[in-house]
Amino acid sequence: MSEYLGYSINRWARAISIRLSDEWDGNTIENKEDVKMLQEVLEESLKMNVEGCKKLIGSSIIEDDYFDSNL
C-alpha cells in the first residue's frame, strides 16, 4: 500500500474526498445522497490516481499536517 507523509494514500483519499464533498456548494439537506455519491466517487478516483492525490496534500485543499492536527 502506498503511503505519503506517514499515512496511507487510502486515508488521504478519504480525508480529501470528505473535505471536498462537505464543502461543495450543493451540500444541502435535500442533496445528502448526492453528497455521499460525490464523496465515494472522489475517494475511489484519488485512490487510483496516487500522484494526483499527493498533489492535493499540502495545498489549500488539505493541509499536510491534517492528521496530526486532528488527533
Secondary structure as GFF3:
##gff-version 3
##sequence-region A 1 71
A	DSSP	beta_strand	3	4	.	.	.	ID=ss1
A	DSSP	beta_strand	7	8	.	.	.	ID=ss2
A	DSSP	alpha_helix	9	23	.	.	.	ID=ss3
A	DSSP	three_ten_helix	29	31	.	.	.	ID=ss4
A	DSSP	alpha_helix	32	48	.	.	.	ID=ss5
A	DSSP	alpha_helix	50	56	.	.	.	ID=ss6
A	DSSP	alpha_helix	66	69	.	.	.	ID=ss7
###
